[in-house]
Amino acid sequence: MGLLLLEALLALVILLGIVWWTMFSGRRKGELPPTEEIAPHTPDSKPKEPPAL
């Protein structure tokens, strides 16, 4: 029984380590700034409608 708990604890530690590594191993200065391709929303502009099927 103790061996099963030890194995489960080890699996949990490995899982948490993988999650921690993927969350905090990104770019040193954070995300890149957004590109200028995205137009700012203005009250006069209408959202594009999806094409009809």
N, C-alpha and C positions, 0 to 999 in steps of 0.2 A: 504494500500500500504506500509506504513511504517513497519507494522508487517511482511510482506513478506520479505522486505529487511533485517530486523533484524534477521529473521529466516535463510535467506541465509547467512548472515554474521556469524551467530553462527555455521552453518554447515561447512562453510569454515574454521573457527578457529578450529573446532574439527578435520577436515580432516588434516590441517596443523600440529596439535598437534600429531596425529597418525603417520604421515610421519616423523616428527622430532623424535618422540620416537623410531621408528623402525630403523632409520638411525644411531642414536647416542647412543643407549643403548647396544652396543656390548661388546666385551671383553675389560677389562681395559688396557691391554698392546697391543691392536690391534689384528690382525689375527695371527694364529699359523704359524710357519715357514713351508714351503712345505716339504713333506716327501721325502725320498730318492728313492721312487718308480719310479719317473719320471727320465728317463735317459737323460743326457745332449745330445744335438744335436751335432753330429760330421759330418764332410764332407763325411766320408766314409759310414756312415749309411744311409740306404734307409728307407723311411717311410713305415710302414706296409700297405698293400693293404687290403681293406675290402673283406670279403669272397664273393664268387660268389653266386648268387641266384640260 
